[in-house]
Amino acid sequence: MKNSFLIISPELVAEFTPGQPIIELYKGSGITCAASIGNKEKIIVGTTASYFFLSDNKIIHNVPCPEITNIKEIKGQLWFG
């Protein structure tokens, strides 16, 4: 994902690279945010009920507040808002 950007909507996560077609990465419902982590090697998606890594597609529901609206990686640790 070098020189690329994530496009996020409530139903879609896509990748935009200037000069290239937009690539659909995930289609679903309740998407609230997404972020590239691990030097842009992985993408994590937040939803109205959980979060998940696109590469694993394993949904993680066991969080204090399930509606994830922001994801940030700081010094190798994930922070959620």
C-alpha positions in Angstrom: 0.0 0.0 0.0 2.9 2.4 -0.6 1.6 5.8 -1.9 -1.9 4.6 -1.5 -4.9 5.7 0.6 -7.9 3.9 2.1 -11.4 4.9 1.1 -13.9 4.0 3.8 -17.7 4.1 3.6 -20.3 2.3 5.8 -20.4 -0.6 3.2 -16.9 -0.6 1.7 -13.1 -0.4 2.3 -11.1 0.3 -0.9 -7.6 1.3 -1.8 -6.8 4.3 -4.0 -3.4 4.6 -5.6 -2.9 7.7 -7.8 -3.0 6.7 -11.5 -4.5 3.3 -10.8 -8.0 1.9 -10.6 -9.7 1.8 -7.2 -9.4 -1.7 -5.6 -12.2 -2.9 -3.5 -10.7 -4.6 -0.4 -13.8 -5.4 1.7 -17.6 -5.1 1.3 -19.9 -5.4 4.3 -22.1 -3.4 6.5 -21.6 -1.2 9.6 -18.0 -0.1 8.7 -17.0 2.9 10.8 -13.2 3.2 10.2 -10.1 1.4 8.9 -6.4 1.8 9.2 -3.2 0.4 7.8 -0.9 -1.0 10.5 2.5 -2.7 10.7 4.2 -0.5 8.1 1.1 -0.7 6.0 1.3 -4.5 5.8 -2.1 -5.2 7.4 -5.5 -3.4 7.4 -7.7 -3.4 10.4 -11.4 -2.5 10.1 -13.7 -1.1 12.8 -17.4 -1.6 12.8 -20.5 -0.7 14.8 -20.1 -4.0 16.7 -16.5 -5.1 16.6 -13.2 -5.0 14.7 -11.2 -7.3 12.5 -8.0 -7.7 10.4 -8.8 -8.1 6.7 -6.1 -10.7 6.3 -7.5 -12.9 9.1 -11.2 -12.1 8.6 -11.7 -13.1 12.3 -14.2 -10.8 14.0 -13.2 -9.6 17.5 -16.3 -8.8 19.6 -14.7 -8.9 23.1 -14.0 -5.2 23.5 -15.2 -2.8 26.3 -17.0 -0.6 23.8 -17.9 -2.4 20.6 -18.6 0.6 18.4 -15.1 1.4 17.0 -14.9 4.8 15.4 -11.1 5.3 15.2 -8.1 3.0 15.1 -4.5 4.1 15.5 -1.2 2.1 15.9 1.2 3.8 18.3 4.6 2.2 19.0 3.3 -1.2 17.8 0.2 -1.1 20.0 -3.4 -0.7 18.7 -5.5 2.1 20.2 -9.3 2.3 19.6 -11.7 5.2 20.0 
